[in-house]
Amino acid sequence: MQNKGALNLIETERAIKFIKDKFEKELASALNLTRVSAPLFVRPETGLNDNLNGYERAVRFEVKSLGADVEIVQSLAKWKRMALYSYGFEAGEGLYTDMNAIRRDEAVDELHSVYVDQWDWEKIITREQRKLPFLKNTVRRIYKAILKLNKSVNAAYPEVRQTLPDEITFISTDKLEEYYPALTRKERENEICKKYGAVFLYKIGWKLKDGAPHDGRAADYDDWKLNGDILLWNGVLKRAFEISSMGIRVDEQSLIKQLRAKKELHKLENDYCKGITEGRFPLTIGGGIGQSRLCMFFLKKAHIGEVQASVWPDEMIASNAARGIKLL
């Protein structure tokens, strides 16, 4: 059921705008980012679309004037790096954008929708900064922006007051496996997040001791040793709640190593990968922060459909309505 004192539909829509406006400014300030426009679709041959875990199908359609197909983006992980190069950004500078995507193969539930909305950001770094301490420092800056948002939302909407720890806890996937070897991946995340409240789980992509990775990651954007997820404990759903996936991006060595591990070396022929191996594209760090996820968390909603308009199975709409939960 929804919490007592939960916001009604009109109040929720106002609060969504409040959260998005506030956090966008805090994020840009924390990381020195400039807002830019971003594409809704890209040419598939460029390699700029994100293939996520490798099996999700992008939505494709023909553009009559091109006589060719384009794909709706699944994320802008690769486009952002190319844009930093094209726009002439310098080291220490970055960009962010409102990213809207369609993921047609997503299994929808209270956390997942076929419609994705997030702040996608990317920043140029130096070779010396491609290390774990720099990644952690960036995570702390983002978390500080989240804490500032938390304070603002609590003041404006005390009926959905949230409490977060002052610091975020860092733990690697292999250490988490050591702690909870008998648990599933999601159960491990739940346990560690319940304990600390806010966690950055890093090193996602390479196989753990049990022979499988903690979670799937595309081989051609994050460096699997220097990436991770920001997780918050969701008291409404009683589970770990991912609000961001981010990381230091691949350089020429890690790109080849990871593509080889996934048997995807053919991707080295696309324009995006060539931009990395030929040294044209800058070294970067970047990620995505879910807009609906952040609104859902701070407004204490039980379903992502309460803060975004999408499509849902009839039985999901009916079951939530029976609990007093209206899906947009």
Protein Blocks (a to p, Z undefined) as FASTA:
>chain_A
ZZehiacfklmmmmmmmmmmmmmmmmmmmnopadddddfbdcfklomacehjopaccddd
ddfklopacdddfbfklmmmmmmmmnopaehiacddddddddfkbccdfkbcfbdcdddd
dddddfklmcfklmmmmmmmmmmmmmmmmmmmmmmmmmlcccddfbdcdddfklmmmmmm
mbcfklmmmmmmmmnopacdehihiacfkopafbdcdfklbccklgccdddddfklopad
dfbdcdddddfklmmmmmmmnopmmmmmpmklmmmmnomaccdddddddfklmmmmmnop
abfklmcccdddfklmmmmmmnopacZZ
